[in-house]
Amino acid sequence: MGRKNPALTRRQTLAGTGAALLASAARTGAAAAATGAADASDGGEELRTFILVHGTWLGGWSWQYVRRILQRAGHDVYAPSLSGCGDRAHMMNPDIGLDTHIQDIVNIIDFESLDNVILVGHSFAGMVITGVADARREKIRRIVFFDALVPAEGRMSGVSRTPEGELSEYFVKRMEKFVDGYQMSYYDSYPLKMLVPDTETEIQALLKEKITLHPMRAWSDILELKNGGWEGLPRTYIHCVGQEYSMSSEAMVGPARAPGWQFIELDIPRGGMLTHPELVAETFANLT
């Protein structure tokens, strides 16, 4: 009784912000709705299509603040929960794997008849968006790794492997704690400050309420590519350099430091889409 709703509090904060993107959102959205044009009638930003893919243990809800800001600015935004995650946790079963999550997003592109998509993946969803780009290459305008794992030769799954291709001893040990042998628990391995700092009490409360188990095979399955994945596509890496606890390793980030990448550093934590949604939304909206 009387418990503060963290999501409502954050929505109220966003509603009152003076950020430029929010200030013009109603005008832009109204113009787009009235004219059906790709650009705001006053010559403003080009309106775009985004698919925002959440990381492990999260759900589409983790993009809710960024999604609302972009939608108010007139952009078309999809932020689904992957099978077995978030609001689709009731679908959890041992057959859900990396290919399932790739197909979740491919189906959105196909059934919504989307084109020219800016495809964004957070954390280990770098595996998912690479598989989606491989399957629907012609539909992707830009692929964006939001502090995400970049699949590359030698690292084509969420789990590090031995030279013989076996699961690492570390991961095999972790499996002993998995619920029913296949459901990964966030709290078995990480504190909440892995996502946002302890000073973000409101957001940590939201995480405690919303975090769900995650299907193991989404991490352990090996990504198989037929069309090069992200190679040859316009691609961006957004590195959350404000992360104070266990910043993303070079094994995740390193491939994006090569030529051909747009590399952006934001002074925000790994869960920056929750703590700094205005900045994240503005960064996304300004991608070309």
Sequence and secondary structure as in RCSB ss.txt:
>XXXX:A:sequence
MGRKNPALTRRQTLAGTGAALLASAARTGAAAAATGAADASDGGEELRTFILVHGTWLGGWSWQYVRRILQRAGH
DVYAPSLSGCGDRAHMMNPDIGLDTHIQDIVNIIDFESLDNVILVGHSFAGMVITGVADARREKIRRIVFFDALV
PAEGRMSGVSRTPEGELSEYFVKRMEKFVDGYQMSYYDSYPLKMLVPDTETEIQALLKEKITLHPMRAWSDILEL
KNGGWEGLPRTYIHCVGQEYSMSSEAMVGPARAPGWQFIELDIPRGGMLTHPELVAETFANLT
>XXXX:A:secstr
     HHHHHHHHHHT   HHHHTHHHHHHHHHHH  SB TTS  B  EEEEE  TT  GGGGHHHHHHHHHTT 
EEE    TTSGGGGGG  TT  HHHHHHHHHHHHHHTT  SEEEEEETTHHHHHHHHHHHSGGGEEEEEEES   
 BTTB SSS B TTS B HHHHHHGGGSBTTTEE GGGT  GGGTS TT HHHHHHHHHH   EETHHHHS    
SS TTTTS EEEEEETT  SS   HHHHGGGGSTTEEEEEESS TTHHHH HHHHHHHHHT  
